[in-house]
Amino acid sequence: MKREEKNALSRQRIFDAALREFSEKGYRGASLNTVCAENGISKGIIYHYFKDKDELYLLCAADCFDTLTAYMKAVQESAPATIEQRLNAYFDARLRFFAESPLYLGIFLDVVLTPPAHLTMQLMKARAAFDALNISMLTALLMSAPLRKGLSAANVTEDFRMYMDFFNTRFQAALADAATPECALREHEERSHRQLNILLHGVLDDQDENS
């Protein structure tokens, strides 16, 4: 086996072990000592390929959001016609993704709901494409029907993003009380779906009033 192949396999083995650790315990609970002990990996080998715990966590986060974004883009390409159908398809696809890729679930919840503060800027970069996809989806929904006077798709989208930041902060309590990460995700997605419905029906023009 060539040295490059051996190095790639070693890196992948460490990455896979770290992904499981971060998924199960989040950034705060994860330990490189545990990664070593449970996978027969020496700490020296980890530090040979990776700088530290932060670098591994950011790589896991980027892998999670890159894979999720690619999955959701494929779903959007075949999205149904009506607003409600598109919303249902979107949230159904997110739940389906994590059902098919459960290791990413813990990473996603940790980054979205309880991110380590000192990695805020790096995590924003890691999830930038995912956030942009969500913005494009919401903007398309808003532009598919008349808005109330004085509102624009850009303004509503920005306000909703700020609201969701607040929502995710408040949702941390529900996450702590959830029986399993799957239960936490389902409740988060259901509430997010409900908030989007409230947003849309609060800003879309009432056609009956104008008739």
Backbone bond lengths (Angstrom), bond angles and torsions (degrees), N, CA, C in turn:
res aa  C-N    CA-C-N  psi(-1)  N-CA   C-N-CA  omega(-1)  CA-C   N-CA-C  phi
1 M - - - 1.460 - - 1.533 109.47 -
2 K 1.325 116.81 131.82 1.449 121.42 179.63 1.530 110.65 -66.90
3 R 1.338 114.98 153.70 1.461 119.75 -179.20 1.521 111.75 -58.85
4 E 1.357 116.87 -39.52 1.462 119.96 -179.48 1.524 110.95 -62.64
5 E 1.326 117.21 -40.76 1.459 120.98 179.52 1.528 110.26 -67.05
6 K 1.314 116.46 -41.11 1.465 120.58 179.45 1.525 110.48 -63.78
7 N 1.331 116.53 -42.41 1.460 120.32 178.17 1.530 111.16 -63.23
8 A 1.336 115.91 -41.75 1.465 119.71 -179.95 1.525 111.05 -63.85
9 L 1.323 117.05 -40.91 1.465 120.83 178.90 1.522 111.00 -66.03
10 S 1.329 117.00 -39.06 1.467 120.82 178.80 1.522 110.78 -65.37
11 R 1.307 116.17 -44.78 1.470 120.07 178.23 1.525 110.87 -61.21
12 Q 1.339 115.87 -43.21 1.461 119.48 -178.29 1.516 111.21 -65.74
13 R 1.328 116.74 -38.37 1.463 120.68 178.83 1.531 110.73 -62.76
14 I 1.314 116.57 -43.79 1.469 120.90 178.64 1.524 109.84 -65.74
15 F 1.331 115.68 -43.92 1.467 119.72 -179.30 1.525 111.27 -60.84
16 D 1.325 117.05 -46.16 1.463 120.99 -179.46 1.533 111.34 -61.27
17 A 1.334 116.18 -40.70 1.463 120.03 178.83 1.520 110.81 -66.80
18 A 1.329 117.19 -39.68 1.470 121.08 178.78 1.526 110.61 -67.72
19 L 1.322 116.64 -38.63 1.464 120.35 178.83 1.524 110.73 -59.61
20 R 1.321 117.04 -43.70 1.465 120.40 178.16 1.532 110.65 -63.92
21 E 1.310 116.46 -43.12 1.460 120.69 -178.75 1.531 111.87 -63.51
22 F 1.313 117.07 -47.67 1.471 120.48 179.70 1.525 111.15 -67.65
23 S 1.320 117.43 -35.98 1.461 120.57 179.67 1.518 111.36 -65.04
24 E 1.326 116.25 -40.00 1.468 120.20 -177.45 1.529 113.08 -79.08
25 K 1.339 117.34 -32.71 1.462 119.89 -170.55 1.519 115.20 -121.76
26 G 1.333 117.66 -7.11 1.443 119.50 -175.93 1.517 111.07 72.82
27 Y 1.337 115.98 174.74 1.468 119.35 -178.11 1.523 111.48 -62.03
28 R 1.321 116.32 -45.15 1.467 119.99 -173.14 1.526 112.48 -67.49
29 G 1.313 117.34 -36.48 1.455 120.03 -177.23 1.508 114.78 -88.88
30 A 1.328 116.70 -14.67 1.458 120.49 -176.47 1.522 111.27 -74.66
31 S 1.331 115.85 150.27 1.458 121.69 -178.66 1.518 109.85 -141.31
32 L 1.319 116.70 131.71 1.455 120.07 175.61 1.525 110.77 -67.53
33 N 1.326 116.42 -26.73 1.470 119.23 175.73 1.527 110.48 -62.70
34 T 1.322 116.10 -40.03 1.461 120.26 177.95 1.516 110.85 -67.67
35 V 1.333 116.40 -40.99 1.467 120.19 176.77 1.520 109.97 -56.27
36 C 1.315 116.20 -43.25 1.470 120.77 -179.99 1.528 111.11 -66.56
37 A 1.347 115.93 -50.00 1.462 120.80 -173.73 1.520 112.29 -65.01
38 E 1.325 118.19 -39.30 1.459 121.60 -174.30 1.521 113.44 -86.11
39 N 1.329 116.77 -10.47 1.468 118.90 -176.12 1.528 113.45 -125.68
40 G 1.332 116.26 6.91 1.453 119.14 178.76 1.514 113.47 63.22
41 I 1.340 115.80 37.51 1.461 121.55 -178.92 1.528 108.54 -113.79
42 S 1.308 116.92 131.86 1.459 119.08 178.22 1.522 110.03 -79.35
43 K 1.327 116.19 148.77 1.454 120.11 179.97 1.531 110.45 -64.37
44 G 1.317 116.49 -32.16 1.454 119.46 178.03 1.518 112.41 -61.70
45 I 1.345 116.35 -38.30 1.465 120.15 177.95 1.523 110.96 -65.83
46 I 1.342 116.58 -40.42 1.468 119.75 178.18 1.523 110.19 -59.34
47 Y 1.320 116.50 -48.63 1.463 120.08 -177.12 1.527 112.22 -73.65
48 H 1.302 116.95 -13.74 1.464 119.64 173.55 1.527 110.49 -71.49
49 Y 1.333 115.93 -35.26 1.461 120.16 -176.39 1.529 113.70 -101.87
50 F 1.324 117.09 -25.49 1.465 120.45 -176.31 1.525 109.66 -132.46
51 K 1.328 115.27 146.06 1.461 120.38 -176.26 1.514 111.80 -65.72
52 D 1.349 116.31 -49.58 1.460 119.95 -175.28 1.531 109.97 -169.01
53 K 1.312 116.05 -173.36 1.459 122.89 179.79 1.528 111.03 -59.72
54 D 1.320 116.99 -40.46 1.459 120.83 -179.08 1.526 111.78 -60.12
55 E 1.319 116.63 -44.63 1.459 119.74 -179.52 1.527 111.06 -62.71
56 L 1.315 116.75 -42.78 1.457 120.05 178.83 1.527 111.23 -63.51
57 Y 1.319 116.63 -42.50 1.472 120.33 179.85 1.522 110.39 -62.79
58 L 1.310 117.30 -44.21 1.466 120.40 -179.32 1.524 111.38 -65.40
59 L 1.319 117.26 -36.28 1.462 120.29 176.78 1.524 111.10 -66.11
60 C 1.327 116.46 -40.33 1.466 120.61 177.27 1.523 110.94 -64.98
61 A 1.338 116.66 -41.63 1.456 121.01 178.83 1.527 110.95 -63.55
62 A 1.330 116.60 -44.43 1.460 120.26 179.39 1.517 111.21 -63.00
63 D 1.322 117.14 -41.02 1.469 121.18 178.67 1.524 110.47 -62.76
64 C 1.323 116.55 -42.82 1.462 121.14 179.03 1.525 111.01 -60.22
65 F 1.325 116.78 -52.13 1.467 119.85 -174.36 1.524 112.08 -74.01
66 D 1.323 118.39 -32.29 1.465 119.75 175.76 1.527 110.74 -64.91
67 T 1.332 116.48 -43.54 1.469 120.56 -179.41 1.522 110.98 -67.48
68 L 1.334 116.53 -42.70 1.461 121.08 178.10 1.524 110.91 -62.99
69 T 1.318 117.64 -43.22 1.462 121.46 -178.83 1.523 111.15 -62.55
70 A 1.319 116.70 -44.38 1.466 120.12 178.99 1.535 110.41 -61.63
71 Y 1.323 116.14 -40.86 1.464 121.46 179.20 1.534 110.36 -63.01
72 M 1.334 117.00 -45.83 1.460 120.86 -177.12 1.523 111.96 -70.11
73 K 1.323 117.33 -33.05 1.459 119.84 176.71 1.521 110.58 -62.74
74 A 1.316 116.22 -41.07 1.464 120.14 178.82 1.523 110.65 -63.71
75 V 1.337 116.64 -37.14 1.466 120.90 178.85 1.521 110.46 -66.99
76 Q 1.333 117.40 -42.22 1.460 121.11 -177.27 1.520 112.37 -64.52
77 E 1.309 116.52 -29.21 1.470 119.56 -179.43 1.522 112.07 -64.05
78 S 1.323 116.92 -23.37 1.469 120.27 179.60 1.532 110.85 -118.00
79 A 1.344 116.41 30.18 1.459 120.74 -177.27 1.526 110.89 -67.42
80 P 1.362 117.56 144.30 1.462 121.57 177.95 1.532 111.43 -69.98
81 A 1.325 116.22 -178.60 1.461 120.62 -167.53 1.525 114.73 -83.72
82 T 1.327 118.55 -52.47 1.457 119.94 -171.09 1.530 111.44 -75.82
83 I 1.346 114.87 159.29 1.457 120.54 -178.97 1.523 110.94 -59.66
84 E 1.321 116.32 -47.34 1.459 119.70 -177.40 1.527 111.20 -65.08
85 Q 1.309 116.99 -39.37 1.464 120.52 177.85 1.523 111.14 -64.42
86 R 1.320 116.62 -39.23 1.463 120.53 179.96 1.524 110.97 -68.03
87 L 1.318 116.61 -39.87 1.470 119.81 177.11 1.527 110.95 -63.95
88 N 1.323 115.73 -46.63 1.467 119.32 179.37 1.523 111.01 -60.04
89 A 1.326 116.39 -43.71 1.459 120.48 -179.62 1.525 111.10 -63.44
90 Y 1.322 116.04 -38.51 1.469 120.57 -178.60 1.526 111.01 -64.49
91 F 1.329 117.01 -51.54 1.458 119.41 -177.48 1.528 112.03 -71.98
92 D 1.320 117.13 -32.72 1.466 119.37 174.30 1.536 110.00 -62.34
93 A 1.329 116.57 -39.14 1.465 120.40 -179.25 1.524 111.24 -67.42
94 R 1.325 117.75 -38.00 1.464 120.07 178.47 1.527 110.75 -64.31
95 L 1.320 116.77 -43.85 1.465 119.89 177.25 1.524 111.08 -63.76
96 R 1.327 116.10 -39.47 1.465 120.31 -179.52 1.531 110.78 -66.33
97 F 1.321 116.38 -38.02 1.464 119.94 179.02 1.524 111.03 -59.18
98 F 1.328 116.83 -47.24 1.462 119.28 -177.20 1.532 112.03 -73.82
99 A 1.328 116.36 -25.91 1.465 118.64 173.80 1.533 110.17 -67.88
100 E 1.324 116.25 -36.05 1.458 121.09 179.97 1.530 112.15 -81.83
101 S 1.335 116.80 -25.90 1.475 121.58 -177.56 1.529 109.33 -129.89
102 P 1.331 117.63 68.28 1.473 121.04 -171.87 1.527 114.37 -62.82
103 L 1.325 119.17 -25.01 1.465 119.88 179.97 1.525 111.66 -64.28
104 Y 1.327 116.86 -27.33 1.459 119.52 -179.87 1.530 112.56 -77.52
105 L 1.316 117.36 -17.17 1.465 120.67 -174.55 1.525 111.67 -60.57
106 G 1.338 116.38 -50.70 1.457 119.07 -178.67 1.515 112.35 -63.18
107 I 1.332 117.16 -37.12 1.465 121.54 177.78 1.527 109.79 -63.38
108 F 1.327 116.65 -47.15 1.463 121.70 -178.74 1.523 111.13 -59.28
109 L 1.327 117.11 -49.71 1.457 120.46 -178.64 1.522 111.27 -63.40
110 D 1.327 117.04 -38.74 1.454 120.46 -179.33 1.523 111.14 -65.55
111 V 1.328 117.18 -43.88 1.460 121.04 -178.87 1.528 111.33 -69.00
112 V 1.317 117.08 -42.11 1.468 120.95 -175.62 1.524 112.24 -75.81
113 L 1.340 116.81 -39.37 1.461 119.71 -170.70 1.528 114.56 -104.45
114 T 1.325 117.89 -35.76 1.465 119.31 -177.02 1.527 111.18 -135.47
115 P 1.320 118.21 56.13 1.474 119.84 -176.95 1.524 111.52 -70.01
116 P 1.331 118.01 143.86 1.466 120.00 174.39 1.527 110.04 -63.92
117 A 1.318 116.74 126.90 1.462 121.40 -171.73 1.524 112.85 -59.65
118 H 1.328 117.39 -36.36 1.468 119.12 -175.40 1.527 112.38 -74.12
119 L 1.327 117.17 -7.24 1.463 120.59 178.14 1.529 112.06 -111.34
120 T 1.318 116.71 16.57 1.467 121.26 -174.55 1.522 112.43 -54.86
121 M 1.309 117.65 -50.75 1.465 120.43 -175.80 1.528 111.63 -65.72
122 Q 1.321 116.57 -41.22 1.467 119.73 179.74 1.520 111.40 -66.51
123 L 1.337 116.83 -36.97 1.464 120.14 179.07 1.527 111.25 -70.49
124 M 1.318 116.78 -34.75 1.463 119.56 175.09 1.529 110.39 -60.25
125 K 1.315 116.38 -39.59 1.462 120.52 177.60 1.521 110.82 -67.31
126 A 1.332 116.44 -40.30 1.463 120.54 -178.28 1.522 112.06 -63.87
127 R 1.329 116.80 -32.79 1.466 120.10 -177.28 1.527 112.72 -104.24
128 A 1.317 117.72 11.11 1.463 121.49 -174.33 1.526 112.13 -59.96
129 A 1.323 117.53 -43.82 1.468 120.07 -178.69 1.523 110.90 -66.27
130 F 1.332 117.16 -37.04 1.462 121.11 177.64 1.525 110.43 -65.68
131 D 1.330 117.01 -44.73 1.459 120.58 178.54 1.521 110.98 -63.08
132 A 1.335 116.79 -40.19 1.466 120.28 178.79 1.524 111.01 -63.97
133 L 1.331 116.50 -37.02 1.465 119.93 177.82 1.522 110.72 -64.86
134 N 1.322 117.10 -41.95 1.456 120.23 177.94 1.526 111.55 -63.96
135 I 1.326 116.53 -40.12 1.460 120.27 178.67 1.523 110.49 -63.76
136 S 1.318 116.37 -42.60 1.466 119.49 -179.89 1.521 110.85 -64.79
137 M 1.341 116.89 -38.36 1.457 120.63 178.23 1.520 110.77 -64.12
138 L 1.344 117.10 -47.02 1.457 120.62 -179.39 1.524 110.98 -65.96
139 T 1.322 117.22 -40.55 1.463 120.84 179.16 1.528 110.65 -62.04
140 A 1.320 116.53 -41.70 1.469 120.29 178.85 1.523 111.00 -62.97
141 L 1.334 116.79 -39.91 1.462 119.98 178.05 1.522 110.77 -64.27
142 L 1.327 116.66 -43.50 1.464 121.02 -178.24 1.522 111.81 -66.80
143 M 1.312 116.70 -32.24 1.462 120.06 -177.79 1.518 112.52 -86.09
144 S 1.338 116.38 -2.87 1.462 119.04 -178.51 1.524 112.80 -87.68
145 A 1.343 117.29 -2.39 1.466 121.02 179.31 1.522 108.30 -151.44
146 P 1.348 117.45 160.17 1.469 119.67 -178.97 1.526 111.85 -64.57
147 L 1.318 116.61 142.63 1.457 122.06 175.00 1.523 109.50 -102.04
148 R 1.314 115.89 161.20 1.452 120.24 175.64 1.528 109.62 -63.18
149 K 1.320 116.22 153.73 1.455 121.34 -178.31 1.528 110.23 -59.79
150 G 1.322 115.41 139.15 1.453 120.51 178.20 1.509 114.32 89.23
151 L 1.329 117.18 -4.39 1.465 120.80 -179.63 1.525 110.31 -110.08
152 S 1.305 115.50 145.95 1.456 121.15 173.89 1.515 108.88 -126.03
153 A 1.322 116.07 157.31 1.469 120.28 179.10 1.523 110.69 -59.42
154 A 1.344 117.18 -38.97 1.464 121.03 -178.97 1.524 111.30 -64.50
155 N 1.343 117.18 -44.41 1.463 120.54 -179.28 1.520 111.71 -65.50
156 V 1.315 116.24 -44.84 1.466 120.28 -179.35 1.523 110.49 -63.83
157 T 1.334 116.96 -42.19 1.460 120.91 179.85 1.519 111.02 -61.67
158 E 1.334 117.32 -45.04 1.458 120.25 -179.66 1.519 111.49 -64.69
159 D 1.331 117.42 -41.73 1.466 120.39 178.21 1.524 111.03 -63.85
160 F 1.329 116.22 -38.97 1.461 119.22 -179.68 1.521 111.25 -67.53
161 R 1.312 117.56 -37.16 1.467 120.55 176.91 1.525 110.65 -61.35
162 M 1.324 117.11 -42.34 1.460 120.41 178.19 1.532 110.26 -64.50
163 Y 1.323 116.34 -41.11 1.456 119.90 178.85 1.529 111.19 -63.40
164 M 1.329 117.48 -41.04 1.454 120.49 -178.55 1.526 111.86 -67.66
165 D 1.330 117.00 -30.93 1.467 119.51 174.39 1.526 109.56 -61.50
166 F 1.336 116.11 -43.60 1.464 121.09 177.64 1.523 110.48 -65.86
167 F 1.324 116.55 -42.64 1.463 121.86 179.74 1.526 110.98 -59.55
168 N 1.330 117.02 -45.27 1.459 120.37 -179.06 1.522 111.83 -65.20
169 T 1.325 116.53 -34.34 1.464 119.53 176.51 1.524 110.77 -65.11
170 R 1.319 116.71 -44.75 1.461 120.73 179.60 1.529 111.66 -69.03
171 F 1.336 116.67 -27.45 1.454 120.54 -177.38 1.524 112.32 -72.57
172 Q 1.299 118.36 -12.74 1.460 121.04 -179.55 1.524 111.75 -56.14
173 A 1.336 117.11 -36.07 1.468 120.60 178.88 1.524 111.02 -63.77
174 A 1.324 116.40 -40.77 1.466 120.32 178.61 1.525 110.44 -66.60
175 L 1.318 116.85 -35.33 1.458 120.53 177.91 1.521 110.76 -62.56
176 A 1.329 115.94 -41.89 1.467 119.79 -179.16 1.520 111.53 -64.83
177 D 1.338 116.88 -31.24 1.464 121.11 -177.50 1.525 113.21 -88.48
178 A 1.329 117.70 -9.10 1.463 120.85 -176.24 1.523 110.93 -69.20
179 A 1.329 115.64 141.78 1.464 120.36 -178.55 1.522 111.71 -67.92
180 T 1.326 117.39 -37.78 1.464 122.41 -179.25 1.527 108.84 -142.69
181 P 1.332 118.46 160.65 1.471 119.89 174.32 1.519 112.10 -58.04
182 E 1.336 116.97 -34.49 1.468 119.97 178.68 1.524 111.09 -62.94
183 C 1.332 116.93 -40.20 1.464 121.09 177.30 1.525 110.50 -65.50
184 A 1.326 116.37 -41.29 1.462 120.74 178.65 1.520 110.68 -62.35
185 L 1.342 116.60 -44.28 1.462 119.96 179.73 1.520 111.08 -62.79
186 R 1.339 116.76 -45.71 1.462 119.43 -177.93 1.535 110.89 -61.76
187 E 1.327 116.74 -41.83 1.464 119.15 178.82 1.521 110.62 -66.60
188 H 1.333 116.75 -40.51 1.464 120.28 178.44 1.524 111.02 -61.48
189 E 1.324 116.97 -45.62 1.463 120.76 -178.76 1.527 111.42 -67.08
190 E 1.329 116.74 -38.94 1.465 119.62 178.67 1.522 111.15 -64.13
191 R 1.330 116.16 -42.62 1.465 119.52 179.22 1.532 111.33 -68.39
192 S 1.328 116.44 -40.40 1.461 119.77 178.30 1.527 110.79 -62.56
193 H 1.319 115.90 -42.09 1.466 121.26 177.82 1.527 109.79 -60.74
194 R 1.333 116.32 -44.00 1.458 120.03 179.86 1.529 111.37 -63.28
195 Q 1.338 117.05 -40.83 1.458 120.05 179.79 1.526 111.16 -64.97
196 L 1.328 116.71 -37.64 1.458 119.12 177.13 1.524 111.43 -65.29
197 N 1.315 116.40 -39.53 1.468 119.51 177.09 1.522 111.12 -62.74
198 I 1.338 116.19 -42.59 1.465 120.41 177.94 1.521 110.09 -61.72
199 L 1.329 116.11 -44.58 1.457 120.28 178.95 1.521 111.49 -59.11
200 L 1.315 116.69 -49.85 1.456 120.28 -175.01 1.516 112.04 -66.62
201 H 1.302 117.49 -43.64 1.463 119.00 -178.29 1.517 111.67 -75.99
202 G 1.327 116.58 -13.41 1.458 119.68 175.96 1.504 112.91 -86.77
203 V 1.353 119.00 -19.91 1.457 120.52 -176.88 1.517 113.36 -114.79
204 L 1.309 118.85 -19.24 1.461 119.70 179.24 1.519 110.47 -74.51
205 D 1.343 115.62 139.26 1.441 122.06 -177.20 1.532 110.68 -63.41
206 D 1.332 117.33 139.69 1.448 122.25 177.51 1.521 108.24 -84.46
207 Q 1.330 116.13 107.52 1.453 119.92 -175.64 1.518 112.64 -63.64
208 D 1.340 117.44 -30.71 1.469 120.03 -178.48 1.519 110.73 -65.13
209 E 1.351 117.59 -34.58 1.454 120.89 -178.59 1.519 111.68 -68.65
210 N 1.323 116.61 -25.66 1.470 120.35 -175.92 1.528 112.63 -94.31
211 S 1.314 116.00 -5.01 1.468 118.03 -176.00 1.522 111.22 -83.75
